[in-house]
Amino acid sequence: MEKSVEDLLREYKNYTVDIINLLEKESFDSIEDKMMERQCALDELVSKLDQKYEARIFYNELNMKEVEDKVQKLMKKKTLIIKEKLDNISKNKMASSAYVKGINSAKIFSKKI
């Protein structure tokens, strides 16, 4: 049985809400699966181009704009946090390697000739 536009939009919204919950829990490993499922629902919805008007009505009824804005803001926020953590790791690694390099070169000067 073929799903209606309303069912597809509800399914899409549920996947989006699940993604929001996973982002809030920082369960990043599970997000990819939900994103794939969400994309499948979206692809199926896009295939129903003849029902565009109906889709727009249900989109507004289900407050999809707010849900999508929320997931987008949350994804940007988490991306920035992860990027910042990676930058800190990179800086720490560079500082550590510079420190080790400094210690190794200092040993040359402490040897008796």
C-alpha positions as CSV (number, residue, x, y, z in Angstrom):
1,M,0.0,0.0,0.0
2,E,1.3,3.4,-0.9
3,K,1.7,5.9,1.9
4,S,-0.2,9.2,1.8
5,V,1.6,12.6,1.8
6,E,0.4,13.2,5.4
7,D,1.9,9.8,6.5
8,L,5.2,10.6,4.8
9,L,5.4,14.0,6.4
10,R,4.6,12.5,9.8
11,E,7.3,9.9,9.3
12,Y,9.8,12.6,8.2
13,K,8.9,14.7,11.3
14,N,9.4,11.7,13.6
15,Y,12.8,11.0,12.2
16,T,13.7,14.6,12.6
17,V,12.6,14.6,16.2
18,D,14.6,11.4,16.8
19,I,17.6,13.1,15.3
20,I,17.1,16.1,17.7
21,N,16.9,13.7,20.7
22,L,20.1,11.9,19.6
23,L,21.9,15.2,19.2
24,E,20.9,16.3,22.6
25,K,22.1,13.0,24.1
26,E,25.3,13.4,21.9
27,S,24.7,9.9,20.5
28,F,26.4,10.7,17.3
29,D,26.9,7.1,16.2
30,S,23.2,6.5,15.8
31,I,22.5,9.7,13.9
32,E,23.7,8.4,10.5
33,D,21.1,5.7,10.5
34,K,18.3,8.1,11.3
35,M,19.5,10.5,8.7
36,M,19.4,7.8,6.1
37,E,15.8,6.8,7.1
38,R,14.8,10.4,7.0
39,Q,16.3,10.9,3.6
40,C,14.3,7.8,2.3
41,A,11.1,9.4,3.6
42,L,12.0,12.6,1.9
43,D,12.8,10.9,-1.4
44,E,9.5,9.2,-1.3
45,L,7.8,12.5,-0.5
46,V,9.6,14.2,-3.4
47,S,8.4,11.5,-5.8
48,K,4.8,12.7,-5.1
49,L,5.2,16.0,-7.0
50,D,1.6,15.8,-8.1
51,Q,0.5,16.4,-4.5
52,K,2.5,19.5,-3.8
53,Y,-0.4,21.6,-2.6
54,E,-1.5,18.8,-0.2
55,A,2.1,18.5,1.1
56,R,2.3,22.2,1.8
57,I,-0.9,22.1,3.8
58,F,0.3,19.2,6.0
59,Y,3.8,20.8,6.2
60,N,2.2,23.8,7.8
61,E,-0.2,21.8,10.0
62,L,2.6,19.7,11.4
63,N,4.8,22.8,12.2
64,M,7.6,21.3,10.2
65,K,9.4,24.6,9.7
66,E,10.0,24.9,13.5
67,V,11.2,21.3,13.8
68,E,13.6,21.7,10.9
69,D,14.9,25.0,12.2
70,K,15.5,23.4,15.6
71,V,17.5,20.4,14.2
72,Q,19.5,22.7,11.9
73,K,20.5,25.0,14.8
74,L,21.3,22.0,17.0
75,M,23.4,20.4,14.3
76,K,25.4,23.7,13.8
77,K,25.9,24.0,17.5
78,K,27.2,20.5,17.9
79,T,29.4,20.8,14.8
80,L,31.0,23.9,16.3
81,I,31.6,22.2,19.6
82,I,33.1,19.1,17.9
83,K,35.3,21.4,15.7
84,E,36.5,23.3,18.8
85,K,37.4,20.0,20.5
86,L,39.3,18.8,17.5
87,D,41.2,22.1,17.3
88,N,42.1,21.8,21.0
89,I,43.4,18.3,20.4
90,S,45.4,19.4,17.5
91,K,46.9,22.3,19.5
92,N,47.8,19.9,22.4
93,K,49.4,17.5,20.0
94,M,51.5,20.3,18.4
95,A,52.5,21.6,21.8
96,S,53.4,18.1,23.0
97,S,55.5,17.3,19.9
98,A,57.3,20.7,20.2
99,Y,58.0,20.0,23.9
100,V,59.4,16.6,23.1
101,K,61.5,18.0,20.3
102,G,62.8,20.7,22.7
103,I,63.8,18.0,25.2
104,N,65.6,15.9,22.6
105,S,67.6,18.8,21.3
106,A,68.5,19.9,24.9
107,K,70.2,16.5,25.4
108,I,72.7,17.4,22.8
109,F,74.0,20.3,24.8
110,S,74.2,18.5,28.1
111,K,76.6,15.8,26.8
112,K,80.2,16.1,27.7
113,I,82.6,16.3,24.7
